[in-house]
């Protein structure tokens, strides 16, 4: 049985939260520089991967930043509906990061 490393093994923080009523922002932060560089260099998290995992079209991805001074990868998506509107599923945007946790890291 092969033991596969995932993003949750490397990142100290993976979170999502509101960025105004129309956007959700995501932060992936690494405590160790080596972990950040391993994930960054392997291109585990790219705009294409984010869109696929979150099931959003590329036009909904408004920002994608590899922020080296903070050992972080940050991105923002536009919501389908404003926060708190009828049919909207996560008022605070705090439950949207889960698909990122099991990303495999070579």
N, C-alpha and C positions, 0 to 999 in steps of 0.2 A: 504494500500500500504506500503510495507516494504522498508525502505531506506537502501541500501546496500553500505558499504564502499568499496572503490577501492584503488588501489595503488596510484593513483593520489591524493587521500585525505591525504596520509601519507608522501610521498616522496617530498622533496623540489626540487630535480633535477632528471629527467629521461632523459638520452640522449644517442645517439649513434654517433660514428665518426670513421673515418679511423684510422687504426692502421697499417700503411704501405699500400702497394697496394693490398695485398692479404687477409687482415683481417679487421673486423669491431669490435670495442670494445664498450661495453655498461656500463654505470655507473648509479646506482640507489643510491642516497644519501639522507639521512634523517637528518633534522635539529635537531630534538629531539631524544634523546636516547630511549625514550619510544616507539616512532613510529618504529624505527629500530628494537627494540627487539620484538615488536608485530608481525611485518612482518617476521622477522627471525624465531621466535619460532613457528609461524603458518605454516612454510615451504611453504609460498606462492610462493616463487621463488626458484626453484631447477633446476638442470641441465635438468631433464626430462620435467619440465614445459617450460623452455626456448626452448628446441628443438621442443616441440609441438607447442608453440605459433609462433615461427619464421619459422616453417616448415623446419627444418634442421635435418639432421641425426646426431646422437651422435658423430660420428667421425669428424664432422665439428666444434664441440664445443671444442676449444683448451684450454680454461682456465675458471675456475669458482671459485671466491674467495668471501667469506664473510669477509670483512675487518673491524673488530670491532673498531679499533682506529679511523676510519673515519666515523663510522655509515653508511657503504656503502656495497653494493653488486655489484661486478664487474664481467663481463664475456666477452669473445672474441670468435667470430666465424670466420671460414675461409670462404672467399667469393667463390662463384661458378666460378666467372671470375674476373680477376684483375680489379681494379678501372680504369675506362675510356676505357676499351676494348669494342669492338663491342658487342652489346646485353646486356651490363651491365646497370642496371637501376638506380643506385644511386651513382654517382661518389664520393661524399663526405661521404657516409654512414650515413648521418645525418637524414634520414627519417625512419630508421628501428626500432625505439623504440616504435612506436605507439601501437602495440599489447599488450605491457606491461601495459599501462595506465589503462585499465579496469579490471585488475586482481582483483578478489574479495578478501577482507581481512576480515576474521572472527573476 
